[in-house]
């Protein structure tokens, strides 16, 4: 079996933010790899640390952020050790990013064409004429009809779906190898969401891109992700292939996320996750999910669980996987959903 080429390695990354109340522990000792041509989804509620992780990869953390430890190796170069002048060569040229809100990502008083060509001229030597030709090509490539007309329009003249396509075109303008998508469909209606997801998938296939897809919605990544990392309170609590996470979830938080996804065949009442995430000014002593977890044991409030290995590619940080733990099955709503998925289509296919 041919070994995949590893394009990115995140090792023991820890990030905090200085605030008036103290240090907020946003990302706590996370590690993951990304392989060439694959999509890794990072899933979790707001405040789980997933967007902070994405921004750290691009070197665009807020001024009050502190990287307490770890490394981000892109093709064996530790991006965290690069001065801004050097990091700039990677941002755009090697790493592209699509942000959550296209309206705030675009300059409202600058025409679409200028924003595209400025991005290209910033990242490489290209004439104005060639930049415009390339911009029109990109606009057509992301599914925008009449690109010449759109080129001369302002963002506020376009729909939300069109604006997001412009943001995608800008992210692709310097031919990056890695595309980071930070909740790229959250501000869009369901129909446009599906179009943008299909566009990202088709671009990934055509360009053989590696993709990191950040989302709070497990349903969004079902047909996109090759592997999934589930984050909670700054930590990765489960990590595996899409098949393993959807068909054999092991962490109670993953169960809760799966139980909250609506689908057309759902007859059971969708479950919400009780309680709220912990205050990361004061991270809990044990498992951060313990207070919201009806399966929590005494040890969950005292000691953080390690990542237990379930298979060569599947890990979960829950004491329920300890040999001495009681046997606990996923909630019935999750079991029913898994059965439906198995009946409808066999294995998930993120390609």
N, C-alpha and C positions, 0 to 999 in steps of 0.2 A: 504494500500500500504506500502510495507516494506521500511523503511528509509535506504538510502545508507550510508555506513561507510565513513566518511571523513578522508582521509589519510594526506592531506596537506592543510594548510591555509596560504595564503600570505595576509598580512594586511598592507595597507598604505605604501608599500615599496617605498623608495626614494633613488636613487643612483646617485652620481656625480663623475666626474673624474677631478683631478687636472691637468691642462695643463699650458703651458707658457702664454697662453692668458687669463686664468681664469678658472672658474669651468664650466665644461660641464654637463648640467642636463640631464642625459641619461635615467633615469627611474623616473617618477614623480607620486608618490602617487597611486600606483596600488594595487588592491586587487582582489584575486580570490581563489577559492577552487578547490581541486582535490579529486575525490571519488575513492574508491577501485575498480579496474577493468575497469576504464574508460580511454578514450583517450581525453585529452584536447589539442587542437591545438592553438598555439599562432602565428598569421599571421600578417605580415607587411613588408614594404619595408626595405631595408638595412638602418641601422641607427635608426630604430624605437624603439630600446631598448629591443627587444625580446631575443637576445643572451646574453645580459648583465643580464637579468632576469634569464635565464637558468644557467649561471655561478654562480650567487649569490646563487642559490639553492644548488650547489655543493661546495660552499666555495672556488672557484678558480678565484675570481676577480683579476684584475691586481693590482700591488702595489700602483698605484696612484688612485685607487677607494676609495670612501668614502661613507659609508652607512649613509645617513643623517637621516633616520628614518624608522620605520616600524618593522615588525616581519615576520619570516618564521617559522610557527609551523608545525613540522613533528611529528605526534602522540603526540601532546601537548608539545613537546620540542622545544624551540625557538633556531633554528640553529645559528642565528646571535649572540647569547650570549655565544656560546660554544668556548672555546679555541681550537686552531688548534689540540692539542693532542687528544681532545675528538671528534672533528669534523671528524677526520680521521676514527673513528669507524663507522660513518654513511656513509662516502664516500666509495663506493664499496660494503660494506655489506648491506646497506639499499638503497642507491642511486647509480644507474649506469648511465653512459653517453656515447652516441655515438656522435662523433664530425663530422664536415662537411667534412674535407679533410682527408681520411684515410692514405694517405702517410705521412702527417705531424703528425698524431696521433701515428704512429708506429716508433720504433727505426730502422733506415735503416741498422744498422750494427749488429742487434741482430736477431737471428732466431725466427721465429714465435712461435715455441714451448716454447722457453725460456721466451718470453714476456707473454705468457699465464700462464705458471707455476709460474713465478715471481709474477704476479698479484694475483694468488691464495694463494701463500705462504705468501704474504704480508698481506692478509686479513684474514688469519686463519691458525691454526696448521694443516699441511698436509704433508705427506712424499713426497719425490721426485717421488717415484713410483706411488703413488696414484694421485699426481698432473698431471703426464703425462697421466695416464689413463683417468682422468677427462678432460684434455685438448683435447685428441683425441675424446672423447665423445661429447664435445662442438663443435669441428670442424665439426663432422658429423651432429650434430644437427642444425647447421646454413647452411647446404647444401653444404659443401665442400667435393668433392669426393677425394678418396685416402688420408685421413687425415694423415696417417703416413708419407707420402712423403711431404705433405705441412708443417707438423710439423717441418721438418728439412730444410725448405727453408727460404730465406730472403724476406722481403716485396717487394723489387724491382723485384723479380722473378715472382710475381703474378700480375694478372690483377686488375684494379680498383675495379671491383665488388667483387673479392675474398678478396682484402684488406679490403673492408668495412665489409665483413662477418667476417673477423678476429677481427675487431674492435668491432663488435656486440658480438662475442664470449667472448672477454675480458670483456666487460661491464656486461655480464651475469655470469662471472666466480664465483662471490661471492653470487649468488642468490639474487639480489636486489629485493625489493618490488616495487620500482619506477624507471622507465627507462626514461631518458631525451634524446631526439633525437634532436640535433641541426643541422638542414639542412642536414640530413644524405644522401640525394640523389643528392645534387646540382652538384657534380663533376662527375656524372655518366651519361651515355647515357640513352635515354628514355626506352629502353628494360630492361636494368639492373636496372634502377630506379624502374620499376614495380615489378621486382623480389625482390628487397630489401624491398619495401613497403609491399608486401605480406608476406615476412619473418617476419618483425616486427609485423604485424597483427597476424600471426599464433603463434609466440612466446608469444604475449600478451594473446591470448586465452588459450594456453597450461598452462602457468604459472600464469594466473590470475593477470597479472601485471597491475599497473597503469602507464600510459604513458603521458608525456608532449612532444608534437611534435612541434618543431619550424620550420617555413617555410615562404618564401616570396610568395609562390605559392598556391593560393586558390584551384586550381585544384588538387593538390597533396592530400589534406586532405578530399576531397569530400566523399570518401569511407572508411575513417579511423576514423574521429573524432566523438566523442559523443557530445562534446561541443566545441565552438570556441570563442577565445578572439582575437579581431582585435586591433592591437596596431599602434599608430601613434605618433611620436614625444614624446616618453616616456610615453604615457598614453594609457589606454585601452579605445577605443572610441565606441566599440560595443562588446556585450558579450551575448551568448545565445546557444541554442542547434544547432546542425548542420542543422536541418530542418529549424529553425528560421532564421539562417544566410543566408542560400542558397535560401529559398523560400520567406522570408519576411524581407530582409535586410532593415535597416532603416537609416544608416549613409551614407552620400555621399561618404566617403572614401571607405566603403564596396562596394558601387555601382561601384566605379572606379576599385577596385580590381576584381570584378566579370566581369566587362566589358572587362578586359584585358586577360581573359582566352580563349585560342583558343579551339574550339571543332570541330568535324567532320561536324556538321550541321550548323556551323556559316556562314551565308551569309552576315551579316552586317560587316562593317569595324571595326576591333578591335580598341578600344580606348586606348591611352596612357594617363597618368595623367600629365597634364601640370605643368610646374614649377618644383621646387625642394623643398625638405623638409627644414624646418627652421633651422637656425644655433642655436644649443642648448647652445652655450655660452651666447646667448641672447634670451631666450625663448619669444615667442610672448605674448602680453598682453591678448589676447582673445583666440579664438579657433585656435589652431596651424594649422589647415587645411584650414582656411578661405581664405588665399591668392591663393589657388589652387582650390577653390570650387566655381563653377559658380552659386551655389544656396545660397551663403553667403549673410547674411543680415548685417546691420550696427552693430547690437549687437555682431556679431561674431568677430568683430575686437576690441571689448571693454571688453568682459567678457567671461570667459570660461564657456561652458554649463555644467550643472550637468548631471549625468547619469539618464535619464528619464526611468522609468519602463514601458515596453510595455506589458509584461506578467509576470507571477511569475518567469520565467527563462530568460527573454530577456530584455536587457537594451541597451540604446544607448545615447551617449553624443552629441546631436545635438539640436540646438535651433529650428530646423524644427518640433520637437515634442512638442514644447510649444503650449498650447491651442490657443494662439493668432497668431501663425505663419501661413503664407499662405500655402495652400495645394500644395505639390510638389510630383509628382510621380517619380519613378526611371526612368533612361534613357530607351529608347525603346530597346536597345541591351540587357539590363538586364531583362526587362520584357519578351522579346522573349526567352531568355535563361531559365528563370523560367518556362515558358509555356512548353518548350521542355522537361525539367526535369520532370515536373509533368506528361506529356503525356507518357514519356518513362518508368517511374518506380515508380510513387507514392512517398512514403516517402524514403528519403535517409536512408541507413542502414550502420552505422559505425561499426557494430559488425561482 
